[in-house]
Amino acid sequence: MTANKIFRTALIWGGVIAVLIGVVGAIIGWNIDGSVGLTSALIGAVVGAAFLSITAASILFANRYAASDMYVTIFFGVVLGGWLLKFVLFLVLAIVLRDQPWINLLILFTSVIASAVATLVVDTIIVMKGRVPYTAPSVAGDGTENAS
Amino acid sequence: MDPIILAEVTGNLNTVGYGLAAIGPGIGIGIVAGKTVEAMARQPELAGRLQVTMFLGIAFTELLAFIGVALFFLG
């Protein structure tokens, strides 16, 4: 039994909140540093939300193998591997963007943190409101027919 | 080397800061994942609920790491 519905909702609302943070950040960034601030705020909003959403996306992907005998191994391999990959990507991105003349670091990382915190708040609300039943009827084709 | 200086650090201290920032989330994610494995082994039928709780645990832990890494680049 899996809780794919909650993760899908979290992904969708994470995207919505990233757009909101991006718009607000772009306006603030434009007022502080013109087009450089706008670009930095937009990139920061996308990176923050995308990297927090990778967890939900990796869980959704791993749940495709719910029927497998190796489900637990695959699940933690995918989820924790995705987590590690995300941090490597984040470090590479930060090192590459650090010396670019069209990036304002302060706005970029403020935007990343704002976007990540906002996504976390949304995720928390969705998980608290989400109802996961103890048992669920299998739906043909969702990969959970034989899952325990 | 100046005999008065007993120890000196060369290079960027931010790198040490990143190392320190990686310890907490590393321990955190280990506990979250390890405990979820344990719980899923005990009660496989609760996997869905445990995954949701784990998702929240991972999200909180990685936010800490994100802030640590972001400050590393800002400093």
Backbone of each chain as ProteinMPNN parsed JSONL, in Angstrom:
{"seq_chain_A": "MTANKIFRTALIWGGVIAVLIGVVGAIIGWNIDGSVGLTSALIGAVVGAAFLSITAASILFANRYAASDMYVTIFFGVVLGGWLLKFVLFLVLAIVLRDQPWINLLILFTSVIASAVATLVVDTIIVMKGRVPYTAPSVAGDGTENAS", "coords_chain_A": {"N_chain_A": [[0.833, -1.204, 0.0], [0.551, 2.15, -0.846], [1.178, 5.733, -0.686], [0.66, 7.449, -2.835], [-1.035, 9.486, -3.697], [-0.847, 11.636, -1.922], [1.786, 12.448, -2.319], [1.697, 13.259, -4.95], [-0.071, 15.436, -4.739], [1.529, 17.046, -3.104], [3.634, 17.595, -4.845], [2.335, 19.071, -6.864], [1.323, 21.329, -5.449], [3.721, 22.279, -4.458], [4.899, 23.189, -6.817], [3.1, 25.249, -7.451], [3.483, 27.019, -5.308], [6.139, 27.631, -5.744], [5.987, 29.14, -8.066], [4.593, 31.349, -7.055], [6.434, 32.339, -5.115], [8.496, 32.878, -6.862], [7.397, 34.984, -8.414], [6.952, 37.007, -6.458], [9.59, 37.215, -5.453], [10.895, 37.996, -7.802], [9.849, 40.546, -8.216], [10.787, 41.879, -5.899], [13.558, 41.461, -6.24], [13.992, 42.83, -8.659], [13.546, 45.445, -7.839], [15.693, 45.761, -6.115], [18.102, 45.125, -7.494], [17.767, 45.439, -10.234], [17.698, 43.886, -13.474], [19.519, 41.866, -12.964], [18.969, 41.136, -10.32], [16.361, 40.224, -10.677], [16.685, 37.944, -12.357], [18.267, 36.362, -10.633], [16.521, 35.959, -8.449], [14.457, 34.508, -9.691], [15.803, 32.175, -10.583], [16.636, 31.201, -8.084], [14.149, 30.661, -6.812], [13.114, 28.613, -8.415], [15.136, 26.635, -8.141], [15.133, 26.127, -5.324], [12.491, 25.129, -4.854], [12.383, 23.02, -6.684], [14.398, 21.293, -5.806], [13.473, 20.527, -3.311], [11.233, 19.201, -4.08], [12.206, 16.986, -5.314], [12.463, 14.898, -3.528], [9.788, 14.019, -3.071], [9.194, 13.307, -5.698], [11.044, 11.244, -6.12], [10.143, 9.347, -4.307], [7.649, 8.781, -5.407], [8.482, 7.667, -7.826], [9.904, 5.431, -6.882], [7.832, 3.978, -5.777], [6.682, 2.734, -7.899], [7.732, 0.288, -7.992], [6.429, -1.194, -6.118], [5.391, -3.742, -6.093], [7.497, -5.403, -6.222], [9.838, -7.875, -4.973], [12.086, -6.841, -3.953], [11.369, -4.432, -2.953], [11.735, -2.691, -0.627], [14.49, -2.32, -0.576], [14.907, -1.177, -3.139], [13.348, 1.083, -2.831], [14.623, 2.6, -0.744], [17.116, 2.877, -1.862], [16.565, 4.414, -4.176], [15.344, 6.733, -3.05], [17.227, 7.732, -1.129], [19.482, 7.832, -2.756], [18.609, 9.712, -4.623], [18.483, 11.886, -2.922], [21.166, 12.337, -2.246], [22.231, 12.844, -4.783], [20.893, 15.171, -5.374], [22.079, 17.001, -3.615], [24.695, 17.041, -4.567], [24.222, 18.094, -7.103], [23.224, 20.585, -6.342], [25.468, 21.734, -5.112], [27.256, 21.819, -7.298], [25.837, 23.504, -9.02], [25.788, 25.831, -7.445], [28.514, 26.429, -7.292], [29.083, 26.881, -9.977], [27.382, 29.057, -10.539], [28.336, 30.981, -8.835], [30.387, 32.765, -9.666], [29.308, 34.144, -11.749], [28.6, 37.062, -13.67], [25.989, 37.905, -13.959], [24.548, 37.27, -11.76], [23.198, 37.826, -8.568], [24.375, 36.976, -5.607], [23.363, 37.145, -2.964], [20.607, 37.681, -3.289], [19.944, 35.427, -4.797], [20.435, 33.201, -3.02], [18.86, 33.89, -0.84], [16.405, 33.714, -2.041], [16.401, 30.983, -2.711], [16.328, 29.838, -0.126], [13.939, 30.946, 0.868], [12.088, 29.861, -0.919], [12.469, 27.11, -0.467], [11.708, 26.91, 2.249], [9.031, 27.711, 2.046], [8.006, 25.678, 0.412], [8.358, 23.54, 2.118], [6.6, 24.211, 4.197], [4.164, 24.034, 2.832], [4.245, 21.299, 2.148], [4.166, 20.166, 4.711], [1.605, 20.969, 5.567], [0.024, 19.623, 3.692], [0.65, 16.941, 4.249], [-0.273, 16.78, 6.866], [-2.994, 17.192, 6.481], [-3.566, 15.199, 4.729], [-5.044, 12.02, 4.24], [-4.217, 8.821, 4.912], [-5.262, 5.683, 4.284], [-5.377, 2.594, 6.208], [-5.753, 0.265, 4.803], [-6.209, -0.346, 1.325], [-8.161, -0.704, -1.614], [-6.796, -2.427, -4.391], [-5.808, -0.815, -7.368], [-6.099, -1.544, -10.732], [-3.104, -1.751, -12.505], [-1.616, 0.132, -11.104], [0.596, -0.837, -9.982], [0.508, -1.901, -7.461], [-0.752, -4.242, -6.962], [0.131, -6.705, -5.893], [1.36, -5.88, -3.672], [2.47, -5.859, -0.313]], "CA_chain_A": [[0.0, 0.0, 0.0], [1.365, 3.356, -0.945], [0.461, 6.988, -0.466], [1.051, 8.26, -3.993], [-1.896, 10.661, -3.893], [-0.31, 12.74, -1.123], [3.022, 12.942, -2.932], [1.311, 14.007, -6.152], [-0.588, 16.738, -4.283], [2.664, 17.84, -2.623], [4.381, 18.069, -6.02], [1.561, 20.112, -7.555], [1.301, 22.553, -4.64], [5.101, 22.782, -4.429], [5.068, 23.968, -8.049], [2.297, 26.483, -7.351], [4.123, 27.935, -4.353], [7.39, 28.096, -6.369], [5.624, 30.229, -8.975], [4.262, 32.506, -6.218], [7.685, 32.874, -4.564], [9.237, 33.419, -8.001], [6.825, 36.283, -8.788], [7.247, 37.964, -5.383], [11.037, 37.401, -5.446], [11.287, 38.745, -8.997], [9.513, 41.963, -7.992], [11.736, 42.42, -4.914], [14.882, 41.442, -6.863], [14.025, 43.905, -9.655], [13.668, 46.713, -7.125], [16.996, 45.872, -5.444], [19.282, 45.042, -8.362], [17.397, 45.443, -11.657], [17.501, 42.603, -14.154], [20.355, 40.849, -12.296], [18.191, 40.677, -9.163], [15.191, 39.464, -11.173], [17.158, 36.616, -12.785], [18.713, 35.614, -9.453], [15.349, 35.558, -7.666], [13.724, 33.459, -10.419], [16.588, 30.928, -10.517], [16.583, 30.735, -6.698], [12.826, 30.09, -6.52], [12.995, 27.328, -9.127], [16.065, 25.662, -7.548], [14.657, 25.756, -3.987], [11.297, 24.284, -4.908], [12.662, 21.792, -7.438], [15.203, 20.376, -5.029], [12.669, 19.938, -2.251], [10.253, 18.313, -4.707], [12.865, 15.757, -5.795], [12.157, 13.833, -2.565], [8.454, 13.479, -3.385], [9.263, 12.672, -7.015], [11.782, 9.981, -6.021], [9.264, 8.377, -3.629], [6.651, 8.37, -6.41], [9.146, 6.772, -8.779], [10.235, 4.172, -6.211], [6.594, 3.24, -5.515], [6.322, 1.934, -9.075], [8.232, -1.063, -7.777], [5.814, -1.67, -4.879], [5.087, -5.168, -6.177], [8.747, -6.158, -6.295], [10.34, -8.474, -3.739], [13.184, -5.979, -3.487], [10.773, -3.096, -2.845], [12.337, -1.843, 0.413], [15.84, -1.967, -1.034], [14.783, -0.236, -4.253], [12.784, 2.33, -2.297], [15.616, 3.422, -0.047], [18.172, 3.199, -2.828], [16.123, 5.523, -5.026], [15.078, 7.948, -2.273], [18.466, 8.284, -0.57], [20.331, 8.173, -3.894], [18.104, 10.992, -5.126], [18.842, 12.914, -1.933], [22.598, 12.603, -2.406], [22.397, 13.44, -6.122], [20.362, 16.526, -5.282], [23.065, 17.872, -2.971], [25.815, 17.201, -5.486], [23.751, 19.032, -8.124], [23.111, 21.906, -5.72], [26.835, 22.253, -4.933], [27.799, 22.141, -8.622], [25.108, 24.688, -9.487], [26.221, 26.995, -6.666], [29.893, 26.763, -7.676], [29.05, 27.448, -11.334], [26.702, 30.36, -10.561], [28.941, 31.917, -7.892], [31.227, 33.793, -10.285], [28.675, 34.733, -12.934], [28.321, 38.493, -13.454], [24.549, 38.192, -14.011], [23.924, 36.673, -10.571], [23.4, 38.469, -7.265], [24.38, 35.81, -4.719], [22.502, 37.335, -1.793], [19.21, 37.5, -3.728], [19.782, 34.028, -5.228], [20.322, 32.243, -1.924], [17.669, 34.25, -0.065], [15.275, 33.157, -2.792], [16.448, 29.517, -2.542], [15.879, 29.486, 1.223], [12.509, 31.296, 0.966], [11.336, 28.886, -1.706], [12.54, 25.815, 0.217], [10.881, 26.976, 3.46], [7.624, 27.754, 1.635], [7.623, 24.34, -0.048], [8.281, 22.684, 3.31], [5.354, 24.54, 4.891], [3.073, 23.436, 2.043], [4.326, 19.842, 2.309], [3.7, 19.825, 6.061], [0.147, 21.116, 5.617], [-0.585, 18.551, 2.894], [0.796, 15.67, 4.976], [-1.166, 16.803, 8.032], [-4.396, 17.075, 6.043], [-3.74, 14.004, 3.919], [-5.499, 10.85, 4.981], [-3.736, 7.573, 4.31], [-5.951, 4.57, 4.92], [-4.556, 1.425, 6.53], [-5.859, -0.664, 3.68], [-6.823, 0.278, 0.161], [-8.351, -1.643, -2.715], [-5.812, -2.236, -5.45], [-6.294, -0.321, -8.648], [-5.343, -2.251, -11.753], [-2.111, -0.974, -13.241], [-0.827, 1.085, -10.318], [1.8, -1.5, -9.496], [0.398, -2.276, -6.05], [-1.665, -5.385, -6.853], [0.646, -7.754, -5.013], [2.163, -5.275, -2.605], [1.994, -6.173, 1.026]], "C_chain_A": [[0.867, 1.253, 0.0], [0.505, 4.602, -0.782], [0.755, 7.957, -1.596], [0.256, 9.545, -4.132], [-1.315, 11.875, -3.158], [0.938, 13.32, -1.785], [2.722, 13.729, -4.207], [0.802, 15.392, -5.775], [0.56, 17.636, -3.84], [3.465, 18.406, -3.79], [3.664, 19.233, -6.689], [1.611, 21.415, -6.758], [2.686, 23.137, -4.455], [5.387, 23.637, -5.65], [4.339, 25.296, -7.979], [3.008, 27.492, -6.45], [5.448, 28.444, -4.92], [7.106, 29.253, -7.314], [5.338, 31.499, -8.178], [5.53, 33.171, -5.681], [8.506, 33.515, -5.68], [8.742, 34.807, -8.375], [7.181, 37.331, -7.744], [8.751, 38.283, -5.359], [11.504, 38.228, -6.63], [11.005, 40.235, -8.814], [10.523, 42.591, -7.018], [13.139, 42.511, -5.529], [15.048, 42.572, -7.872], [14.221, 45.254, -8.965], [15.049, 46.887, -6.493], [18.12, 46.003, -6.469], [18.929, 44.943, -9.85], [17.268, 44.044, -12.233], [18.353, 41.491, -13.535], [19.603, 40.259, -11.102], [17.012, 39.823, -9.581], [15.602, 38.048, -11.576], [17.537, 35.767, -11.577], [17.524, 35.096, -8.655], [14.597, 34.425, -8.351], [14.47, 32.129, -10.341], [16.508, 30.341, -9.104], [15.261, 30.058, -6.373], [12.676, 28.718, -7.16], [13.876, 26.268, -8.463], [15.552, 25.178, -6.185], [13.499, 24.792, -4.033], [11.586, 22.96, -5.605], [13.419, 20.795, -6.57], [14.426, 19.78, -3.859], [11.652, 18.955, -2.83], [10.874, 17.012, -5.177], [12.576, 14.592, -4.846], [10.829, 13.17, -2.899], [8.487, 12.736, -4.719], [9.97, 11.327, -6.935], [10.939, 8.92, -5.312], [8.21, 7.859, -4.609], [7.252, 7.379, -7.395], [9.404, 5.409, -8.137], [8.984, 3.331, -5.974], [6.099, 2.472, -6.734], [6.745, 0.486, -8.888], [7.63, -1.688, -6.524], [5.562, -3.171, -4.901], [6.342, -6.033, -6.129], [9.129, -6.75, -4.935], [11.409, -7.596, -3.104], [12.687, -4.573, -3.188], [11.486, -2.196, -1.842], [13.733, -1.386, -0.005], [15.788, -0.928, -2.142], [14.333, 1.119, -3.729], [13.854, 3.2, -1.655], [16.8, 3.756, -0.942], [17.803, 4.415, -3.652], [16.003, 6.814, -4.22], [16.379, 8.557, -1.738], [19.472, 8.623, -1.669], [19.919, 9.499, -4.491], [18.503, 12.143, -4.22], [20.302, 13.325, -2.117], [22.865, 13.34, -3.725], [21.973, 14.903, -6.109], [21.389, 17.467, -4.672], [24.29, 18.08, -3.845], [25.443, 18.221, -6.562], [23.719, 20.455, -7.581], [24.492, 22.535, -5.563], [27.436, 22.668, -6.271], [27.165, 23.425, -9.152], [25.601, 25.942, -8.773], [27.633, 27.405, -7.058], [29.917, 27.413, -9.055], [28.479, 28.869, -11.314], [27.437, 31.418, -9.748], [29.671, 33.072, -8.591], [30.592, 34.443, -11.509], [28.335, 36.201, -12.674], [26.825, 38.804, -13.419], [23.797, 37.587, -12.807], [24.232, 37.525, -9.349], [23.249, 37.375, -6.21], [23.405, 35.941, -3.557], [21.036, 37.095, -2.168], [18.964, 36.04, -4.099], [19.548, 33.109, -4.041], [19.184, 32.586, -0.966], [16.433, 33.637, -0.723], [15.223, 31.632, -2.659], [15.87, 29.135, -1.185], [14.39, 29.783, 1.38], [11.658, 30.251, 0.266], [11.32, 27.521, -1.02], [11.665, 25.813, 1.47], [9.401, 26.948, 3.09], [7.15, 26.372, 1.186], [7.468, 23.391, 1.139], [6.982, 22.928, 4.079], [4.162, 23.894, 4.165], [3.055, 21.919, 2.207], [3.772, 19.411, 3.665], [2.182, 19.892, 6.139], [-0.529, 19.965, 4.868], [-0.507, 17.213, 3.632], [-0.145, 15.632, 6.182], [-2.626, 16.623, 7.636], [-4.655, 15.784, 5.287], [-4.146, 12.811, 4.761], [-5.035, 9.602, 4.232], [-4.436, 6.423, 5.012], [-5.003, 3.416, 5.233], [-4.577, 0.419, 5.397], [-6.527, 0.061, 2.524], [-7.033, -0.778, -0.905], [-7.337, -1.364, -3.811], [-6.487, -1.701, -6.697], [-5.435, -0.97, -9.722], [-4.346, -1.31, -12.416], [-1.317, 0.005, -12.401], [0.39, 0.434, -9.666], [1.703, -1.989, -8.067], [-0.431, -3.542, -5.851], [-1.176, -6.425, -5.852], [1.455, -7.197, -3.853], [1.598, -5.626, -1.252], [1.87, -4.903, 1.83]], "O_chain_A": [[1.811, 1.367, 0.781], [-0.724, 4.534, -0.747], [1.059, 9.127, -1.366], [0.764, 10.56, -4.608], [-1.291, 12.986, -3.687], [1.126, 14.537, -1.808], [3.383, 14.721, -4.513], [1.175, 16.392, -6.387], [0.582, 18.827, -4.149], [3.922, 19.548, -3.741], [4.276, 20.243, -7.038], [1.901, 22.476, -7.31], [2.832, 24.351, -4.308], [6.033, 24.68, -5.549], [4.865, 26.333, -8.383], [3.12, 28.67, -6.788], [5.851, 29.567, -4.617], [7.863, 30.222, -7.373], [5.771, 32.588, -8.555], [5.695, 34.387, -5.77], [9.132, 34.557, -5.482], [9.542, 35.708, -8.627], [7.655, 38.415, -8.084], [9.148, 39.444, -5.259], [12.398, 39.064, -6.495], [11.81, 41.081, -9.203], [11.047, 43.677, -7.265], [13.827, 43.518, -5.361], [16.105, 43.2, -7.943], [14.97, 46.102, -9.449], [15.529, 48.011, -6.345], [18.984, 46.871, -6.346], [19.716, 44.418, -10.637], [16.788, 43.129, -11.565], [17.973, 40.321, -13.569], [19.597, 39.046, -10.896], [16.693, 38.825, -8.934], [14.957, 37.073, -11.19], [17.175, 34.593, -11.501], [17.509, 33.94, -8.233], [14.147, 33.487, -7.691], [13.872, 31.087, -10.073], [16.334, 29.134, -8.939], [15.24, 29.005, -5.735], [12.178, 27.78, -6.538], [13.434, 25.141, -8.242], [15.536, 23.977, -5.915], [13.502, 23.767, -3.351], [11.104, 21.908, -5.184], [13.127, 19.599, -6.589], [14.691, 18.648, -3.457], [11.255, 17.998, -2.165], [10.164, 16.036, -5.416], [12.457, 13.446, -5.279], [10.733, 11.947, -3.001], [7.886, 11.671, -4.859], [9.561, 10.371, -7.594], [11.001, 7.741, -5.659], [7.911, 6.665, -4.644], [6.624, 6.384, -7.757], [9.163, 4.368, -8.747], [9.06, 2.102, -5.971], [5.194, 1.646, -6.618], [6.209, -0.424, -9.521], [8.219, -2.591, -5.929], [5.523, -3.809, -3.848], [6.255, -7.255, -6.009], [8.789, -6.2, -3.887], [11.609, -7.606, -1.889], [13.473, -3.625, -3.169], [11.812, -1.054, -2.167], [14.109, -0.229, 0.183], [16.511, 0.068, -2.111], [14.858, 2.161, -4.121], [13.983, 4.383, -1.973], [17.418, 4.809, -0.79], [18.605, 5.334, -3.818], [16.493, 7.862, -4.641], [16.606, 9.759, -1.878], [20.229, 9.585, -1.541], [20.768, 10.324, -4.829], [18.822, 13.236, -4.687], [20.627, 14.512, -2.139], [23.614, 14.315, -3.775], [22.598, 15.756, -6.74], [21.562, 18.592, -5.139], [24.863, 19.169, -3.867], [26.237, 19.101, -6.896], [24.125, 21.403, -8.253], [24.675, 23.719, -5.843], [28.05, 23.729, -6.38], [27.851, 24.312, -9.661], [25.809, 26.983, -9.397], [27.927, 28.597, -7.15], [30.66, 28.365, -9.29], [29.001, 29.769, -11.971], [27.205, 32.613, -9.932], [29.58, 34.22, -8.156], [31.247, 35.201, -12.224], [27.846, 36.55, -11.599], [26.427, 39.85, -12.907], [22.578, 37.42, -12.84], [25.381, 37.902, -9.117], [22.142, 36.903, -5.947], [22.709, 34.988, -3.203], [20.313, 36.396, -1.458], [17.922, 35.474, -3.767], [18.595, 32.33, -4.031], [18.604, 31.695, -0.346], [15.543, 33.115, -0.052], [14.146, 31.052, -2.514], [15.036, 28.235, -1.086], [13.654, 28.979, 1.953], [10.636, 29.811, 0.792], [10.289, 26.849, -0.991], [10.961, 24.838, 1.733], [8.608, 26.256, 3.729], [6.048, 25.942, 1.524], [6.569, 22.551, 1.165], [6.343, 21.989, 4.552], [3.282, 23.296, 4.786], [1.994, 21.319, 2.382], [3.022, 18.44, 3.77], [1.541, 19.003, 6.698], [-1.519, 19.403, 5.336], [-1.47, 16.446, 3.642], [-0.739, 14.597, 6.486], [-3.4, 15.988, 8.351], [-5.791, 15.319, 5.2], [-3.643, 12.621, 5.869], [-5.408, 9.365, 3.083], [-4.229, 6.206, 6.206], [-3.955, 3.275, 4.602], [-3.563, -0.197, 5.07], [-7.322, 0.979, 2.733], [-6.186, -1.652, -1.09], [-7.051, -0.209, -4.124], [-7.605, -2.092, -7.032], [-4.207, -0.956, -9.644], [-4.701, -0.208, -12.836], [-0.416, 0.659, -12.927], [1.117, 1.068, -8.901], [2.697, -2.446, -7.503], [-0.78, -3.887, -4.723], [-1.956, -6.961, -5.064], [2.144, -7.932, -3.144], [0.381, -5.682, -1.071], [1.481, -4.947, 2.997]]}, "seq_chain_B": "MDPIILAEVTGNLNTVGYGLAAIGPGIGIGIVAGKTVEAMARQPELAGRLQVTMFLGIAFTELLAFIGVALFFLG", "coords_chain_B": {"N_chain_B": [[58.563, 30.363, 9.618], [56.696, 32.155, 11.983], [57.66, 32.023, 15.331], [55.892, 32.663, 17.353], [53.343, 32.149, 16.501], [51.377, 29.454, 17.063], [49.552, 27.797, 15.854], [48.094, 27.806, 12.659], [45.578, 28.605, 10.28], [45.149, 28.051, 6.927], [43.636, 28.896, 3.755], [40.166, 28.577, 2.797], [37.825, 29.277, 5.222], [35.142, 28.826, 4.985], [34.758, 26.372, 3.837], [35.214, 24.594, 5.897], [33.017, 25.306, 7.354], [30.982, 24.334, 5.682], [31.463, 21.624, 5.949], [30.832, 21.259, 8.659], [28.131, 21.92, 8.493], [27.191, 19.768, 7.121], [27.204, 17.636, 8.823], [25.04, 17.509, 10.735], [22.541, 17.226, 9.135], [23.314, 14.84, 7.898], [23.432, 12.937, 9.982], [20.79, 13.194, 10.747], [19.266, 12.37, 8.452], [20.074, 9.775, 8.303], [19.029, 8.665, 10.661], [16.272, 9.072, 10.215], [15.809, 7.538, 7.827], [16.76, 5.017, 8.634], [15.099, 4.348, 10.816], [12.677, 4.27, 9.494], [13.035, 2.102, 7.788], [13.191, 0.091, 9.705], [10.623, 0.264, 10.839], [9.061, -0.335, 8.59], [9.824, -2.926, 8.161], [8.817, -4.135, 10.416], [6.047, -3.623, 10.247], [4.832, -4.06, 7.388], [2.429, -3.448, 6.137], [1.855, -0.899, 6.813], [3.326, 0.714, 5.221], [2.689, 2.878, 3.491], [1.782, 4.983, 5.199], [4.062, 5.296, 6.731], [5.886, 6.128, 4.831], [4.927, 8.682, 4.216], [5.327, 10.032, 6.616], [8.081, 9.778, 6.741], [8.797, 11.262, 4.523], [8.211, 13.845, 5.364], [10.05, 14.045, 7.463], [12.486, 13.85, 6.028], [12.245, 16.155, 4.489], [12.382, 18.221, 6.391], [14.947, 17.771, 7.433], [16.577, 18.145, 5.179], [16.184, 20.758, 4.61], [17.595, 22.08, 6.558], [20.179, 21.372, 5.744], [20.233, 22.636, 3.256], [20.13, 25.356, 3.981], [22.528, 25.537, 5.399], [24.407, 25.001, 3.324], [23.812, 27.084, 1.571], [24.53, 29.31, 3.1], [27.206, 28.841, 3.229], [28.042, 29.53, 0.661], [27.368, 32.169, 0.645], [28.966, 33.371, 2.549]], "CA_chain_B": [[57.307, 30.485, 10.388], [56.804, 32.948, 13.203], [57.593, 31.104, 16.493], [54.791, 33.022, 18.257], [52.11, 31.517, 16.008], [51.438, 28.012, 17.342], [48.741, 27.088, 14.863], [47.452, 28.743, 11.748], [44.71, 27.968, 9.293], [45.164, 28.72, 5.633], [42.536, 28.439, 2.921], [38.863, 29.18, 3.034], [37.137, 28.707, 6.397], [33.77, 28.447, 4.605], [34.739, 24.935, 3.547], [35.024, 23.945, 7.202], [31.607, 25.562, 7.686], [30.143, 23.391, 4.942], [31.643, 20.314, 6.592], [30.026, 21.242, 9.889], [26.719, 21.945, 8.119], [26.797, 18.466, 6.562], [27.132, 16.61, 9.881], [23.687, 17.422, 11.294], [21.609, 16.563, 8.219], [23.756, 13.464, 7.654], [22.938, 12.124, 11.099], [19.323, 13.25, 10.709], [18.698, 11.551, 7.371], [20.364, 8.388, 8.671], [18.052, 8.211, 11.665], [14.947, 9.02, 9.574], [15.722, 6.39, 6.916], [16.944, 3.779, 9.386], [13.899, 4.05, 11.604], [11.596, 3.894, 8.576], [13.303, 0.707, 7.381], [12.827, -0.753, 10.838], [9.162, 0.248, 10.97], [8.474, -1.032, 7.441], [10.086, -4.352, 8.357], [7.898, -4.62, 11.454], [4.663, -3.573, 9.772], [4.86, -3.698, 5.959], [1.136, -2.929, 5.667], [1.799, 0.532, 7.121], [4.367, 1.384, 4.43], [2.205, 4.159, 2.959], [1.802, 5.99, 6.265], [5.446, 5.53, 7.148], [6.533, 6.916, 3.783], [4.502, 10.072, 4.348], [6.04, 10.586, 7.772], [9.49, 9.871, 6.375], [8.896, 12.379, 3.575], [8.251, 15.071, 6.172], [11.342, 14.036, 8.166], [13.543, 14.171, 5.07], [12.093, 17.55, 4.069], [12.907, 19.091, 7.448], [16.397, 17.576, 7.537], [17.309, 18.69, 4.037], [16.103, 22.22, 4.665], [18.752, 22.456, 7.383], [21.365, 21.244, 4.902], [20.165, 23.68, 2.231], [20.489, 26.638, 4.589], [23.962, 25.461, 5.671], [25.165, 25.117, 2.079], [23.593, 28.425, 1.028], [25.339, 30.247, 3.879], [28.59, 28.559, 2.837], [28.343, 30.302, -0.539], [27.18, 33.6, 0.907], [29.998, 33.872, 3.455]], "C_chain_B": [[57.565, 31.238, 11.687], [56.671, 32.038, 14.43], [56.445, 31.433, 17.442], [53.492, 32.356, 17.825], [52.224, 30.003, 16.206], [50.635, 27.209, 16.326], [48.132, 28.12, 13.938], [46.643, 27.962, 10.714], [44.833, 28.745, 8.0], [44.037, 28.149, 4.791], [41.231, 29.066, 3.371], [38.139, 28.496, 4.195], [35.706, 28.273, 6.067], [33.651, 26.951, 4.345], [34.551, 24.139, 4.825], [33.565, 24.119, 7.628], [30.685, 24.605, 6.965], [30.232, 22.0, 5.558], [30.811, 20.202, 7.857], [28.538, 21.18, 9.553], [26.244, 20.598, 7.586], [26.61, 17.411, 7.642], [25.69, 16.403, 10.356], [22.707, 16.72, 10.375], [21.995, 15.125, 7.922], [23.252, 12.524, 8.733], [21.417, 12.038, 11.035], [18.728, 12.319, 9.669], [18.941, 10.071, 7.667], [19.348, 7.852, 9.655], [16.672, 8.067, 11.028], [14.814, 7.76, 8.718], [15.833, 5.073, 7.675], [15.713, 3.373, 10.166], [12.728, 3.66, 10.692], [11.788, 2.47, 8.067], [12.838, -0.241, 8.473], [11.308, -0.886, 10.949], [8.501, -0.5, 9.823], [8.702, -2.535, 7.55], [9.135, -4.939, 9.394], [6.469, -4.68, 10.947], [4.605, -3.125, 8.317], [3.54, -3.084, 5.492], [0.991, -1.436, 5.956], [2.754, 1.344, 6.255], [3.939, 2.763, 3.945], [2.29, 5.262, 3.989], [3.226, 6.337, 6.671], [6.184, 6.379, 6.127], [6.191, 8.388, 3.919], [5.242, 10.739, 5.5], [7.514, 10.769, 7.446], [9.739, 11.05, 5.443], [9.034, 13.703, 4.329], [9.592, 15.173, 6.911], [12.483, 14.422, 7.25], [13.476, 15.645, 4.69], [12.673, 18.498, 5.118], [14.431, 18.99, 7.515], [17.126, 18.273, 6.396], [17.219, 20.204, 3.991], [17.285, 22.765, 5.468], [20.026, 22.426, 6.546], [21.403, 22.35, 3.852], [20.624, 25.022, 2.792], [21.989, 26.665, 4.884], [24.786, 25.677, 4.415], [25.014, 26.517, 1.484], [24.443, 29.447, 1.777], [26.823, 30.082, 3.557], [28.962, 29.387, 1.606], [28.188, 31.796, -0.323], [28.355, 34.188, 1.677], [31.293, 34.284, 2.759]], "O_chain_B": [[58.539, 30.975, 12.392], [55.664, 31.343, 14.56], [56.055, 30.591, 18.251], [52.642, 32.035, 18.656], [53.069, 29.353, 15.59], [50.996, 26.083, 15.982], [47.703, 29.185, 14.381], [46.977, 26.838, 10.336], [44.644, 29.961, 7.98], [43.536, 27.058, 5.066], [41.205, 29.963, 4.213], [37.875, 27.294, 4.156], [35.123, 27.453, 6.777], [32.612, 26.339, 4.588], [33.83, 23.141, 4.85], [32.956, 23.206, 8.186], [29.719, 24.111, 7.546], [29.233, 21.291, 5.68], [30.165, 19.183, 8.101], [27.771, 20.488, 10.222], [25.047, 20.31, 7.593], [25.939, 16.403, 7.417], [25.184, 15.281, 10.379], [22.098, 15.725, 10.768], [21.126, 14.277, 7.718], [22.714, 11.455, 8.443], [20.827, 10.976, 11.237], [17.798, 11.566, 9.959], [18.12, 9.219, 7.326], [18.86, 6.73, 9.513], [15.977, 7.077, 11.259], [13.848, 7.007, 8.85], [15.095, 4.127, 7.4], [15.328, 2.204, 10.18], [11.895, 2.832, 11.06], [10.822, 1.719, 7.93], [12.178, -1.246, 8.205], [10.774, -1.981, 11.126], [7.515, -1.21, 10.022], [7.88, -3.328, 7.091], [8.699, -6.084, 9.277], [5.758, -5.658, 11.18], [4.36, -1.952, 8.036], [3.529, -2.287, 4.553], [0.105, -0.78, 5.407], [2.975, 2.527, 6.516], [4.725, 3.71, 3.981], [2.802, 6.345, 3.709], [3.558, 7.495, 6.92], [6.997, 7.233, 6.481], [7.057, 9.248, 3.758], [5.722, 11.865, 5.376], [8.126, 11.771, 7.817], [10.75, 11.745, 5.551], [9.853, 14.555, 3.984], [10.192, 16.245, 6.978], [13.347, 15.216, 7.621], [14.504, 16.312, 4.578], [13.368, 19.457, 4.782], [15.121, 20.002, 7.639], [18.157, 18.912, 6.605], [18.077, 20.864, 3.403], [17.89, 23.774, 5.105], [20.852, 23.335, 6.625], [22.454, 22.932, 3.584], [21.406, 25.736, 2.163], [22.651, 27.677, 4.656], [25.751, 26.441, 4.424], [25.975, 27.075, 0.955], [25.014, 30.349, 1.164], [27.594, 31.04, 3.603], [30.082, 29.891, 1.519], [28.804, 32.598, -1.025], [28.707, 35.353, 1.491], [32.236, 34.721, 3.419]]}, "name": "protein", "num_of_chains": 2, "seq": "MTANKIFRTALIWGGVIAVLIGVVGAIIGWNIDGSVGLTSALIGAVVGAAFLSITAASILFANRYAASDMYVTIFFGVVLGGWLLKFVLFLVLAIVLRDQPWINLLILFTSVIASAVATLVVDTIIVMKGRVPYTAPSVAGDGTENASMDPIILAEVTGNLNTVGYGLAAIGPGIGIGIVAGKTVEAMARQPELAGRLQVTMFLGIAFTELLAFIGVALFFLG"}
